């Protein structure tokens, strides 16, 4: 199995955190192709920044589709930023499973507890995260979103700078909000759950780990592509201004969808 893992922000430090946790989480037989968005922001904190990231992620996915770039095909894609920029629309672009770490983490938390809380790295990000939870249909299961209130020194050092704070926020979510599980949200926290799970009295979900493991599971199901319905490839129409890889991927997706209809 070959998975493309895309960091939707431009931080190479975060990409390395993603890579490390993805490699720890993946089955030994899974090959990982980890890439960073070619443009955008250091870390995604708002809805608009997510819009910027979505186009960049689409280009990376297109460049790694065999039909678009002539390279080796991937069996699935993991969008590795909480908030799932571009999702679920990116499912329309390729005929392999595209999994966002937010939806994966929510599913994993819901399987381990009736109510869960999200621990976030920024107060500004919480309104958007709440909308994402509602969008994925888990609003009634959300106990709380708790967040760091202080300014970040650097996105690649959040774990080192705020580990005690993050653990305390998780404990408060359990004690005061009734969380049966907690999600450490965002790629900058990738891998932290492994180090703090003994300090938190409920299951602790890592989005990257959940994304990789659920992507492997969905690929393994071999359920087939979207031939019709809301996630089928976009209908044919005139296009302009797209990069060659994205333009080719859109054309290939439409042809594949038509052939399988």
Residue pairs with C-beta under 8 A, 6 or more apart in sequence:
1 27
1 29
1 30
1 31
1 75
1 76
1 216
1 219
1 220
2 30
2 31
2 32
2 33
2 72
2 73
2 74
2 75
3 26
3 30
3 31
3 32
3 33
3 74
3 75
3 76
3 77
3 78
3 212
3 215
3 216
3 219
4 33
4 35
4 60
4 61
4 64
4 74
4 76
4 77
4 78
5 18
5 19
5 22
5 32
5 33
5 34
5 35
5 77
5 78
5 80
5 211
5 212
6 35
6 36
6 37
6 57
6 60
6 61
6 77
6 78
6 79
6 80
7 14
7 15
7 18
7 34
7 35
7 36
7 37
7 80
7 81
7 187
8 37
8 40
8 44
8 50
8 53
8 54
8 56
8 57
8 79
8 80
8 81
8 85
8 86
9 36
9 37
9 40
9 41
9 42
9 43
9 44
9 53
9 81
9 155
9 187
10 36
10 37
10 38
10 39
10 40
10 41
10 42
11 36
11 42
11 43
11 155
11 156
11 188
12 36
13 154
13 155
13 156
14 43
14 155
14 156
14 187
14 188
14 190
15 34
15 35
15 36
17 156
17 159
17 187
17 188
17 190
17 191
18 34
18 80
18 187
18 190
18 208
19 32
19 34
20 190
20 191
21 190
21 191
21 206
21 208
21 209
21 212
22 32
22 34
22 78
22 80
22 190
22 208
22 212
23 32
24 191
24 194
24 209
25 206
25 208
25 209
25 212
25 213
26 32
26 212
26 213
26 216
27 216
30 212
30 216
32 212
33 64
33 74
35 60
35 64
37 53
37 56
37 57
37 60
38 56
38 59
38 60
39 52
39 56
40 49
40 52
40 53
40 56
41 49
41 52
41 53
42 155
43 121
43 155
43 186
43 188
44 50
44 53
44 81
44 83
44 85
45 122
45 124
45 125
45 128
46 124
46 125
46 128
47 128
47 131
50 83
50 85
50 86
50 128
51 85
53 81
53 85
53 86
54 85
54 86
54 89
54 90
55 86
57 79
57 85
57 86
57 90
58 86
58 90
58 93
58 246
59 243
59 245
59 246
61 77
61 90
61 93
61 94
61 98
61 249
62 68
62 69
62 93
62 243
62 245
62 246
62 248
62 249
62 250
63 69
63 245
64 71
64 74
65 73
65 74
65 94
65 245
65 249
65 252
66 72
66 73
67 248
67 249
67 252
67 256
68 245
68 246
68 248
68 249
68 252
69 245
69 248
73 96
74 96
75 96
75 97
75 219
76 96
76 97
76 98
76 99
76 215
76 216
76 218
76 219
77 90
77 94
77 96
77 97
77 98
77 99
77 215
78 99
78 100
78 101
78 208
78 211
78 212
78 215
79 85
79 86
79 87
79 90
79 98
79 99
79 100
79 101
79 211
80 101
80 187
80 190
80 207
80 208
80 211
81 101
81 186
81 187
82 101
82 102
82 105
82 120
82 129
82 132
82 185
82 186
82 187
82 207
83 102
83 125
83 128
83 129
83 132
84 100
84 101
84 102
84 103
84 132
87 98
87 100
87 102
87 103
88 98
88 100
88 231
90 98
91 98
91 226
91 231
92 226
92 231
92 232
92 233
92 234
92 253
93 233
93 249
93 250
93 253
94 249
94 253
95 225
95 226
95 253
95 256
95 257
96 219
96 225
97 215
97 218
97 219
99 211
99 214
99 215
99 218
100 211
101 187
101 207
101 208
101 210
101 211
102 132
102 136
102 185
102 207
103 136
104 207
104 210
104 211
104 213
104 214
104 215
105 183
105 185
105 205
105 206
105 207
105 210
105 211
106 116
106 133
106 136
106 138
106 141
106 183
107 210
107 214
108 205
108 210
108 213
108 214
109 116
109 141
109 181
109 182
109 183
109 203
109 205
110 116
110 138
110 141
112 180
112 181
112 203
112 205
113 179
113 180
113 181
113 202
113 203
114 141
114 180
115 141
115 142
115 143
115 177
115 178
115 179
115 180
116 141
116 142
116 143
116 179
116 180
116 181
116 182
116 183
116 205
117 142
117 143
117 144
117 145
117 146
117 170
117 173
117 174
117 177
117 179
117 181
117 182
117 183
118 129
118 133
118 142
118 144
118 145
118 146
118 182
118 183
118 185
119 145
119 146
119 147
119 166
119 169
119 170
119 173
119 182
119 183
119 184
119 185
119 189
120 126
120 129
120 145
120 146
120 147
120 148
120 185
120 186
121 147
121 148
121 152
121 158
121 162
121 185
121 186
121 188
121 189
122 147
122 148
122 152
123 147
123 148
123 149
125 147
125 186
126 145
126 147
129 145
129 185
130 142
130 145
133 139
133 142
143 173
143 177
143 178
143 179
143 180
144 173
144 177
144 179
146 169
146 170
146 172
146 173
146 177
147 169
148 158
148 162
148 165
148 166
148 169
150 162
150 165
152 158
152 161
153 161
154 161
155 188
156 188
158 188
158 189
159 166
159 188
159 189
159 191
159 192
163 192
163 195
163 196
166 184
166 189
166 192
166 196
167 196
167 199
167 200
170 182
170 184
170 196
170 200
170 204
171 199
171 200
171 201
173 179
173 182
174 182
174 200
174 201
174 202
179 202
180 202
180 203
181 202
181 203
181 204
181 205
182 200
182 202
182 203
182 204
182 205
183 204
183 205
183 207
184 192
184 193
184 196
184 204
184 205
184 206
184 207
185 207
186 207
187 207
187 208
189 206
189 207
190 206
190 207
190 208
191 206
191 208
192 206
193 204
193 205
193 206
193 209
194 206
196 204
197 203
197 204
225 256
225 257
225 260
226 232
226 233
226 257
227 257
227 260
227 261
228 257
228 261
232 257
233 250
233 253
233 254
233 256
233 257
234 250
234 253
234 254
235 254
236 254
239 247
239 250
242 250
